[in-house]
Amino acid sequence: MVLSTGFAELAARSHHSFLDGSSSPRELADAAAAAGLGALGICDRNGLYGAVALVHAARRAGIHPVIGAELDLDGGSRLRLVARSSRGYRQLCRAVSAAQLAGEKGQPRLTISGITGPTTTQAGANAPAPAPPRHLPPPERPAALRTTAGPFPAGWPSLPSTRRPATGPPAVLDPADLDGCTVLAGG
């Protein structure tokens, strides 16, 4: 039996959010149960990758699972949503799928009508568009390492991508398409 502390983490990220989270949903659920939390939510970035594992692990640990996602919106802002019901979960699935299909791998494209991102200033819609992000090529490897460069002869791994940002129109959702979800502050 879990003693509830009156607090629940609703926006944890699992190891499925590359470079943002490091623990598996099972490890997170076990830690939440050990801390006496009554619920645990996972909001992996741009996907519901840890959702099924969280549900199984949370039930085993005796806590309530909360499913969510943190969506990157076109323009650079983010929106963190949690599903209130199975309907909200379906809506999250559709939003994630639409964003991923409109973009490219690793670069989802999503806009939600009426929500503006950090590109809008007090001047409103007449504000100038932001400059496209700069992508730098990876540095050359030192000569001493070139013989052991393996699959990375042109540069070091884990540096910013040299790929161009995804182009084309983003998927557009109406806020009513997400009425089964709750927005969390801080997303």
CYANA upper distance limits for C-alpha pairs under 8 A (distance plus 0.5 A):
  1 MET  CA     62 GLY  CA      7.26
  2 VAL  CA     33 ALA  CA      6.83
  2 VAL  CA     36 GLY  CA      6.09
  2 VAL  CA     37 LEU  CA      7.62
  2 VAL  CA     38 GLY  CA      7.11
  2 VAL  CA     62 GLY  CA      7.09
  2 VAL  CA     63 ILE  CA      7.68
  3 LEU  CA     36 GLY  CA      5.47
  3 LEU  CA     37 LEU  CA      7.50
  3 LEU  CA     38 GLY  CA      7.63
  4 SER  CA     36 GLY  CA      5.70
  4 SER  CA     37 LEU  CA      5.58
  4 SER  CA     38 GLY  CA      5.35
  5 THR  CA     36 GLY  CA      6.32
  5 THR  CA     37 LEU  CA      6.17
  5 THR  CA     38 GLY  CA      7.69
  6 GLY  CA     37 LEU  CA      7.75
  6 GLY  CA     38 GLY  CA      7.95
  7 PHE  CA     37 LEU  CA      6.75
  7 PHE  CA     38 GLY  CA      7.98
  8 ALA  CA     37 LEU  CA      6.22
  8 ALA  CA     38 GLY  CA      6.95
  8 ALA  CA     39 ALA  CA      5.75
  8 ALA  CA     40 LEU  CA      6.33
  8 ALA  CA     41 GLY  CA      8.27
  9 GLU  CA     37 LEU  CA      8.44
  9 GLU  CA     39 ALA  CA      7.53
  9 GLU  CA     40 LEU  CA      5.74
  9 GLU  CA     41 GLY  CA      6.45
 10 LEU  CA     39 ALA  CA      8.28
 10 LEU  CA     40 LEU  CA      6.13
 10 LEU  CA     41 GLY  CA      4.39
 10 LEU  CA     42 ILE  CA      6.74
 10 LEU  CA     43 CYS  CA      7.95
 10 LEU  CA     66 VAL  CA      7.29
 11 ALA  CA     41 GLY  CA      6.02
 11 ALA  CA     42 ILE  CA      5.76
 11 ALA  CA     43 CYS  CA      5.51
 11 ALA  CA     68 GLY  CA      8.05
 11 ALA  CA     80 ARG  CA      8.42
 12 ALA  CA     21 GLY  CA      8.35
 12 ALA  CA     40 LEU  CA      8.32
 12 ALA  CA     41 GLY  CA      6.66
 12 ALA  CA     42 ILE  CA      5.21
 12 ALA  CA     43 CYS  CA      6.35
 12 ALA  CA     44 ASP  CA      7.99
 13 ARG  CA     17 SER  CA      6.72
 13 ARG  CA     20 ASP  CA      7.20
 13 ARG  CA     21 GLY  CA      5.42
 13 ARG  CA     22 SER  CA      8.30
 13 ARG  CA     23 SER  CA      8.48
 13 ARG  CA     42 ILE  CA      6.02
 13 ARG  CA     43 CYS  CA      6.07
 13 ARG  CA     44 ASP  CA      5.52
 13 ARG  CA     45 ARG  CA      8.07
 14 SER  CA     20 ASP  CA      8.32
 14 SER  CA     21 GLY  CA      5.29
 14 SER  CA     22 SER  CA      6.50
 14 SER  CA     23 SER  CA      5.81
 14 SER  CA     24 SER  CA      5.89
 14 SER  CA     25 PRO  CA      6.31
 14 SER  CA     28 LEU  CA      8.12
 14 SER  CA     42 ILE  CA      7.34
 14 SER  CA     43 CYS  CA      8.45
 14 SER  CA     44 ASP  CA      6.84
 14 SER  CA     50 GLY  CA      7.10
 15 HIS  CA     19 LEU  CA      8.29
 15 HIS  CA     20 ASP  CA      7.86
 15 HIS  CA     21 GLY  CA      5.09
 15 HIS  CA     22 SER  CA      4.81
 15 HIS  CA     23 SER  CA      5.56
 15 HIS  CA     24 SER  CA      5.97
 15 HIS  CA     25 PRO  CA      8.32
 16 HIS  CA     21 GLY  CA      7.52
 16 HIS  CA     22 SER  CA      8.49
 16 HIS  CA     24 SER  CA      8.19
 16 HIS  CA     44 ASP  CA      7.21
 16 HIS  CA     49 TYR  CA      6.56
 16 HIS  CA     50 GLY  CA      6.94
 17 SER  CA     21 GLY  CA      6.03
 17 SER  CA     44 ASP  CA      5.85
 17 SER  CA     45 ARG  CA      6.03
 23 SER  CA     27 GLU  CA      6.40
 23 SER  CA     28 LEU  CA      6.80
 24 SER  CA     28 LEU  CA      6.77
 24 SER  CA     50 GLY  CA      8.36
 25 PRO  CA     29 ALA  CA      6.58
 25 PRO  CA     42 ILE  CA      8.35
 25 PRO  CA     50 GLY  CA      6.63
 25 PRO  CA     53 ALA  CA      6.43
 25 PRO  CA     54 LEU  CA      5.44
 25 PRO  CA     57 ALA  CA      7.39
 26 ARG  CA     30 ASP  CA      6.63
 26 ARG  CA     53 ALA  CA      7.34
 26 ARG  CA     54 LEU  CA      6.86
 26 ARG  CA     57 ALA  CA      5.49
 26 ARG  CA     58 ALA  CA      7.96
 27 GLU  CA     31 ALA  CA      6.63
 28 LEU  CA     32 ALA  CA      6.60
 29 ALA  CA     33 ALA  CA      6.64
 29 ALA  CA     40 LEU  CA      7.29
 29 ALA  CA     54 LEU  CA      7.52
 29 ALA  CA     57 ALA  CA      6.50
 29 ALA  CA     58 ALA  CA      5.88
 29 ALA  CA     61 ALA  CA      7.04
 29 ALA  CA     63 ILE  CA      8.14
 30 ASP  CA     34 ALA  CA      6.62
 30 ASP  CA     57 ALA  CA      8.13
 30 ASP  CA     58 ALA  CA      8.24
 30 ASP  CA     61 ALA  CA      6.65
 31 ALA  CA     35 ALA  CA      6.65
 32 ALA  CA     36 GLY  CA      6.83
 32 ALA  CA     37 LEU  CA      5.78
 32 ALA  CA     38 GLY  CA      8.32
 32 ALA  CA     39 ALA  CA      8.09
 32 ALA  CA     40 LEU  CA      7.23
 33 ALA  CA     37 LEU  CA      6.12
 33 ALA  CA     38 GLY  CA      7.75
 33 ALA  CA     61 ALA  CA      6.58
 33 ALA  CA     62 GLY  CA      7.70
 33 ALA  CA     63 ILE  CA      7.11
 37 LEU  CA     63 ILE  CA      7.76
 38 GLY  CA     62 GLY  CA      8.48
 38 GLY  CA     63 ILE  CA      5.60
 38 GLY  CA     64 HIS  CA      6.68
 39 ALA  CA     63 ILE  CA      5.62
 39 ALA  CA     64 HIS  CA      4.84
 39 ALA  CA     65 PRO  CA      6.32
 39 ALA  CA     66 VAL  CA      7.49
 40 LEU  CA     58 ALA  CA      8.15
 40 LEU  CA     63 ILE  CA      7.62
 40 LEU  CA     64 HIS  CA      6.86
 40 LEU  CA     65 PRO  CA      5.84
 40 LEU  CA     66 VAL  CA      6.33
 41 GLY  CA     65 PRO  CA      6.38
 41 GLY  CA     66 VAL  CA      4.62
 41 GLY  CA     67 ILE  CA      6.13
 41 GLY  CA     68 GLY  CA      7.29
 41 GLY  CA     82 VAL  CA      8.43
 42 ILE  CA     50 GLY  CA      7.75
 42 ILE  CA     51 ALA  CA      7.70
 42 ILE  CA     54 LEU  CA      8.09
 42 ILE  CA     66 VAL  CA      7.09
 42 ILE  CA     67 ILE  CA      6.25
 42 ILE  CA     68 GLY  CA      6.32
 42 ILE  CA     69 ALA  CA      7.75
 43 CYS  CA     48 LEU  CA      7.94
 43 CYS  CA     67 ILE  CA      7.25
 43 CYS  CA     68 GLY  CA      4.96
 43 CYS  CA     69 ALA  CA      4.51
 43 CYS  CA     70 GLU  CA      6.05
 43 CYS  CA     80 ARG  CA      7.60
 43 CYS  CA     81 LEU  CA      8.06
 43 CYS  CA     82 VAL  CA      7.92
 44 ASP  CA     48 LEU  CA      6.64
 44 ASP  CA     49 TYR  CA      7.20
 44 ASP  CA     50 GLY  CA      7.56
 44 ASP  CA     68 GLY  CA      7.66
 44 ASP  CA     69 ALA  CA      5.63
 44 ASP  CA     70 GLU  CA      6.51
 45 ARG  CA     69 ALA  CA      6.37
 45 ARG  CA     70 GLU  CA      5.22
 45 ARG  CA     71 LEU  CA      6.65
 45 ARG  CA     72 ASP  CA      8.19
 46 ASN  CA     69 ALA  CA      6.76
 46 ASN  CA     70 GLU  CA      6.22
 46 ASN  CA     71 LEU  CA      5.33
 46 ASN  CA     72 ASP  CA      7.02
 46 ASN  CA     96 VAL  CA      6.75
 46 ASN  CA    108 PRO  CA      7.94
 47 GLY  CA     69 ALA  CA      6.48
 47 GLY  CA     70 GLU  CA      8.06
 47 GLY  CA     71 LEU  CA      8.21
 47 GLY  CA     93 CYS  CA      8.45
 47 GLY  CA     96 VAL  CA      6.41
 48 LEU  CA     67 ILE  CA      8.22
 48 LEU  CA     68 GLY  CA      7.48
 48 LEU  CA     69 ALA  CA      6.62
 48 LEU  CA     93 CYS  CA      7.92
 50 GLY  CA     54 LEU  CA      6.45
 51 ALA  CA     55 VAL  CA      6.81
 51 ALA  CA     67 ILE  CA      6.50
 51 ALA  CA     68 GLY  CA      8.43
 52 VAL  CA     56 HIS  CA      6.97
 53 ALA  CA     57 ALA  CA      6.55
 54 LEU  CA     58 ALA  CA      6.22
 54 LEU  CA     65 PRO  CA      7.01
 55 VAL  CA     59 ARG  CA      6.65
 55 VAL  CA     65 PRO  CA      6.05
 56 HIS  CA     60 ARG  CA      6.78
 57 ALA  CA     61 ALA  CA      6.62
 58 ALA  CA     62 GLY  CA      6.44
 58 ALA  CA     63 ILE  CA      5.61
 58 ALA  CA     64 HIS  CA      6.65
 58 ALA  CA     65 PRO  CA      6.17
 59 ARG  CA     63 ILE  CA      6.51
 59 ARG  CA     64 HIS  CA      7.44
 59 ARG  CA     65 PRO  CA      8.04
 66 VAL  CA     82 VAL  CA      7.45
 66 VAL  CA     83 ALA  CA      7.70
 67 ILE  CA     82 VAL  CA      6.19
 67 ILE  CA     83 ALA  CA      6.31
 67 ILE  CA     89 TYR  CA      7.81
 68 GLY  CA     80 ARG  CA      7.81
 68 GLY  CA     81 LEU  CA      5.90
 68 GLY  CA     82 VAL  CA      4.38
 68 GLY  CA     83 ALA  CA      6.30
 68 GLY  CA     89 TYR  CA      8.34
 68 GLY  CA     92 LEU  CA      8.07
 69 ALA  CA     80 ARG  CA      6.35
 69 ALA  CA     81 LEU  CA      6.07
 69 ALA  CA     82 VAL  CA      7.04
 69 ALA  CA     92 LEU  CA      7.90
 70 GLU  CA     78 ARG  CA      7.08
 70 GLU  CA     79 LEU  CA      6.07
 70 GLU  CA     80 ARG  CA      4.63
 70 GLU  CA     81 LEU  CA      6.77
 70 GLU  CA    187 GLY  CA      7.16
 71 LEU  CA     78 ARG  CA      5.97
 71 LEU  CA     79 LEU  CA      5.69
 71 LEU  CA     80 ARG  CA      6.72
 71 LEU  CA     81 LEU  CA      8.38
 71 LEU  CA     96 VAL  CA      7.97
 72 ASP  CA     76 GLY  CA      7.23
 72 ASP  CA     77 SER  CA      6.63
 72 ASP  CA     78 ARG  CA      5.00
 72 ASP  CA     79 LEU  CA      7.10
 72 ASP  CA    108 PRO  CA      7.64
 72 ASP  CA    109 ARG  CA      8.04
 72 ASP  CA    110 LEU  CA      7.63
 73 LEU  CA     77 SER  CA      5.83
 73 LEU  CA     78 ARG  CA      5.92
 73 LEU  CA     79 LEU  CA      7.59
 73 LEU  CA    109 ARG  CA      7.03
 73 LEU  CA    110 LEU  CA      5.52
 73 LEU  CA    111 THR  CA      6.13
 73 LEU  CA    112 ILE  CA      8.23
 73 LEU  CA    117 GLY  CA      8.08
 74 ASP  CA    109 ARG  CA      6.10
 74 ASP  CA    110 LEU  CA      5.87
 74 ASP  CA    111 THR  CA      6.12
 74 ASP  CA    117 GLY  CA      8.24
 74 ASP  CA    170 PRO  CA      7.46
 75 GLY  CA    117 GLY  CA      6.22
 75 GLY  CA    118 PRO  CA      7.36
 75 GLY  CA    119 THR  CA      6.53
 76 GLY  CA    117 GLY  CA      6.97
 76 GLY  CA    118 PRO  CA      7.23
 76 GLY  CA    119 THR  CA      8.10
 77 SER  CA    117 GLY  CA      5.52
 77 SER  CA    118 PRO  CA      6.70
 78 ARG  CA    187 GLY  CA      5.93
 79 LEU  CA    183 VAL  CA      7.66
 79 LEU  CA    184 LEU  CA      8.31
 79 LEU  CA    187 GLY  CA      5.32
 80 ARG  CA    183 VAL  CA      6.31
 80 ARG  CA    184 LEU  CA      6.00
 80 ARG  CA    185 ALA  CA      7.87
 80 ARG  CA    186 GLY  CA      7.99
 80 ARG  CA    187 GLY  CA      5.03
 81 LEU  CA     92 LEU  CA      8.45
 81 LEU  CA    181 CYS  CA      6.54
 81 LEU  CA    182 THR  CA      5.99
 81 LEU  CA    183 VAL  CA      5.09
 81 LEU  CA    184 LEU  CA      6.46
 82 VAL  CA     88 GLY  CA      8.23
 82 VAL  CA    181 CYS  CA      5.89
 82 VAL  CA    182 THR  CA      5.83
 82 VAL  CA    183 VAL  CA      7.10
 82 VAL  CA    184 LEU  CA      7.86
 83 ALA  CA     87 ARG  CA      8.20
 83 ALA  CA     88 GLY  CA      4.92
 83 ALA  CA     89 TYR  CA      5.64
 83 ALA  CA     92 LEU  CA      7.69
 83 ALA  CA    180 GLY  CA      6.73
 83 ALA  CA    181 CYS  CA      4.91
 83 ALA  CA    182 THR  CA      6.96
 84 ARG  CA     88 GLY  CA      6.16
 84 ARG  CA     89 TYR  CA      8.09
 84 ARG  CA    180 GLY  CA      6.33
 84 ARG  CA    181 CYS  CA      5.92
 84 ARG  CA    182 THR  CA      7.30
 85 SER  CA     89 TYR  CA      6.87
 85 SER  CA    180 GLY  CA      7.11
 85 SER  CA    181 CYS  CA      8.31
 86 SER  CA     90 ARG  CA      6.77
 87 ARG  CA     91 GLN  CA      6.80
 87 ARG  CA    180 GLY  CA      6.38
 88 GLY  CA     92 LEU  CA      6.66
 88 GLY  CA    178 LEU  CA      7.27
 88 GLY  CA    179 ASP  CA      7.65
 88 GLY  CA    180 GLY  CA      4.42
 88 GLY  CA    181 CYS  CA      5.50
 89 TYR  CA     93 CYS  CA      6.71
 89 TYR  CA    180 GLY  CA      8.20
 89 TYR  CA    181 CYS  CA      8.25
 90 ARG  CA     94 ARG  CA      6.76
 91 GLN  CA     95 ALA  CA      6.67
 91 GLN  CA    177 ASP  CA      7.09
 91 GLN  CA    178 LEU  CA      6.24
 91 GLN  CA    180 GLY  CA      7.57
 91 GLN  CA    181 CYS  CA      8.28
 92 LEU  CA     96 VAL  CA      6.60
 92 LEU  CA    178 LEU  CA      7.68
 92 LEU  CA    181 CYS  CA      8.26
 93 CYS  CA     97 SER  CA      6.58
 94 ARG  CA     98 ALA  CA      6.50
 95 ALA  CA     99 ALA  CA      6.68
 95 ALA  CA    173 LEU  CA      7.94
 96 VAL  CA    100 GLN  CA      6.63
 97 SER  CA    101 LEU  CA      6.53
 98 ALA  CA    102 ALA  CA      6.64
 98 ALA  CA    110 LEU  CA      7.93
 98 ALA  CA    171 ALA  CA      6.30
 99 ALA  CA    103 GLY  CA      6.87
 99 ALA  CA    108 PRO  CA      5.33
 99 ALA  CA    109 ARG  CA      5.27
 99 ALA  CA    110 LEU  CA      5.35
 99 ALA  CA    170 PRO  CA      7.53
 99 ALA  CA    171 ALA  CA      6.13
100 GLN  CA    104 GLU  CA      7.15
100 GLN  CA    105 LYS  CA      7.70
100 GLN  CA    107 GLN  CA      7.78
100 GLN  CA    108 PRO  CA      5.02
100 GLN  CA    109 ARG  CA      7.12
101 LEU  CA    108 PRO  CA      7.81
102 ALA  CA    108 PRO  CA      7.05
102 ALA  CA    109 ARG  CA      6.04
102 ALA  CA    110 LEU  CA      7.99
102 ALA  CA    168 GLY  CA      8.15
102 ALA  CA    169 PRO  CA      7.54
102 ALA  CA    170 PRO  CA      6.03
102 ALA  CA    171 ALA  CA      6.11
103 GLY  CA    107 GLN  CA      6.00
103 GLY  CA    108 PRO  CA      4.96
103 GLY  CA    109 ARG  CA      5.39
103 GLY  CA    166 ALA  CA      6.27
103 GLY  CA    167 THR  CA      7.76
103 GLY  CA    168 GLY  CA      8.18
103 GLY  CA    170 PRO  CA      7.51
104 GLU  CA    108 PRO  CA      6.66
104 GLU  CA    166 ALA  CA      6.46
107 GLN  CA    165 PRO  CA      7.78
107 GLN  CA    166 ALA  CA      6.71
108 PRO  CA    166 ALA  CA      8.47
109 ARG  CA    166 ALA  CA      8.33
109 ARG  CA    169 PRO  CA      8.17
109 ARG  CA    170 PRO  CA      5.05
109 ARG  CA    171 ALA  CA      6.60
110 LEU  CA    170 PRO  CA      5.47
110 LEU  CA    171 ALA  CA      5.25
110 LEU  CA    172 VAL  CA      6.49
110 LEU  CA    173 LEU  CA      8.12
111 THR  CA    115 ILE  CA      8.12
111 THR  CA    170 PRO  CA      6.73
111 THR  CA    171 ALA  CA      6.55
111 THR  CA    172 VAL  CA      5.29
111 THR  CA    173 LEU  CA      6.82
112 ILE  CA    172 VAL  CA      6.10
112 ILE  CA    173 LEU  CA      5.26
112 ILE  CA    174 ASP  CA      6.22
112 ILE  CA    175 PRO  CA      6.90
113 SER  CA    172 VAL  CA      7.26
113 SER  CA    173 LEU  CA      6.67
113 SER  CA    174 ASP  CA      5.73
113 SER  CA    175 PRO  CA      7.05
114 GLY  CA    175 PRO  CA      8.38
116 THR  CA    120 THR  CA      6.90
119 THR  CA    127 ALA  CA      8.33
119 THR  CA    129 ALA  CA      7.41
119 THR  CA    130 PRO  CA      6.79
120 THR  CA    124 GLY  CA      6.08
120 THR  CA    125 ALA  CA      6.92
120 THR  CA    127 ALA  CA      6.72
121 THR  CA    125 ALA  CA      8.46
121 THR  CA    127 ALA  CA      6.75
123 ALA  CA    127 ALA  CA      6.04
133 PRO  CA    165 PRO  CA      8.22
135 HIS  CA    160 PRO  CA      7.32
135 HIS  CA    161 SER  CA      7.08
135 HIS  CA    162 THR  CA      5.87
135 HIS  CA    163 ARG  CA      7.83
135 HIS  CA    164 ARG  CA      7.93
136 LEU  CA    160 PRO  CA      7.56
136 LEU  CA    161 SER  CA      8.10
136 LEU  CA    162 THR  CA      6.60
137 PRO  CA    160 PRO  CA      8.44
137 PRO  CA    161 SER  CA      8.15
137 PRO  CA    162 THR  CA      6.07
138 PRO  CA    154 ALA  CA      7.71
138 PRO  CA    155 GLY  CA      5.45
138 PRO  CA    156 TRP  CA      6.92
138 PRO  CA    159 LEU  CA      7.02
138 PRO  CA    160 PRO  CA      8.06
138 PRO  CA    162 THR  CA      8.10
139 PRO  CA    154 ALA  CA      8.01
139 PRO  CA    155 GLY  CA      5.80
139 PRO  CA    156 TRP  CA      7.43
140 GLU  CA    154 ALA  CA      6.47
140 GLU  CA    155 GLY  CA      5.71
140 GLU  CA    156 TRP  CA      8.27
141 ARG  CA    145 LEU  CA      6.88
141 ARG  CA    146 ARG  CA      6.71
141 ARG  CA    149 ALA  CA      8.44
141 ARG  CA    153 PRO  CA      7.67
141 ARG  CA    154 ALA  CA      7.27
141 ARG  CA    155 GLY  CA      6.08
141 ARG  CA    156 TRP  CA      7.41
142 PRO  CA    146 ARG  CA      7.07
143 ALA  CA    147 THR  CA      8.34
145 LEU  CA    149 ALA  CA      6.50
146 ARG  CA    153 PRO  CA      6.97
149 ALA  CA    153 PRO  CA      5.50
152 PHE  CA    156 TRP  CA      6.93
152 PHE  CA    157 PRO  CA      7.37
173 LEU  CA    177 ASP  CA      6.92
174 ASP  CA    178 LEU  CA      8.03
175 PRO  CA    179 ASP  CA      7.15
